[in-house]
Amino acid sequence: MNYVEKIMKLEELTDRIKKGRTGTQIQLAKEMHTSKTSLNRWFSELKDMGAEIEFDRIMNTYYINNEFTIHVEVTVNDRRQ
């Protein structure tokens, strides 16, 4: 996975968490087409960036307990003629 793909996955994970319907870690990993190990790594990276991620056992979802946003915008200029 290259840098851009990784950042896009982190953004997707953040969006899914903010929607409040992630399910369990296994369910979320399956929906994101990744392993539980990779998902844990992404959680750690988001936490290192300042996201306070927690799991609500009653609602069965992850949530972010602080103001945290990740936004990625990539522009590619093709200079071939």
N, C-alpha and C positions, 0 to 999 in steps of 0.2 A: 504494500500500500504506500503510495507516494504522499508527500506532504499535503497536497491539495485534497486528496481523497480522505486523509485522516481528519483534517479540519472540517470537511463536509460531514463526516460521520459524527464528530463532536457536536456540530450544529444540529444534526438530525436528532441525536440523543437528547440534547437540551430541549428541543421542540417537543419531543415525545413526553418528556418528564413534565414540562409545563402544561401539557394538555391533561395530565393527571390520570392517564389510563394505561400505565405501563404493564401492569400485571407483575408477576414474579420475575426474578432475574432470568430464569430459564425461558419464560415466555417472551420477555423482551429481547433476549439474545436471538431467539428463533425468528421473531418478527424483523429484526435488523440483519438477519442472515449472517450471524457471526457466532463466535464461541462465547461461553460464559467467561473464560479467561480474558478475551479481548474486551468484553464489556466491563469487567472489573478494572482493567487498565484504563479504559476511557473514563470511568467514574473517578479514578485516582487523578487523571489529568485535569478533569473539570474541577475537582476539589483543589488541586494545586493552583488553578486559576482563580479560586475564590468562591466557587459554588458550594453551598452548604446542602448537600444531597442527603436525604433521609428516606426511610421507608415507612409507610403507614400500613400497619398490619390489618387494620379494620377496613380501610379503603382498598387494600391490596395494590398499592401503587407507590412509586417513588415520587418525591416532590423536592423542590428547591426552596429552602427555608430563608432565602435572602434575595435581595435584588441582584440578579445575575443574568446577563445577556451575552450571547456569542452570536456574532453576525459575520458572515464571510461573503465577500464579493470578489470575484475573479474576472479580470478582463484579459482577453488574449488578442493581440494585434498580429495579424498575419501579414508580414512584410514581403511575402513572395509576390512576384509579378508575373 
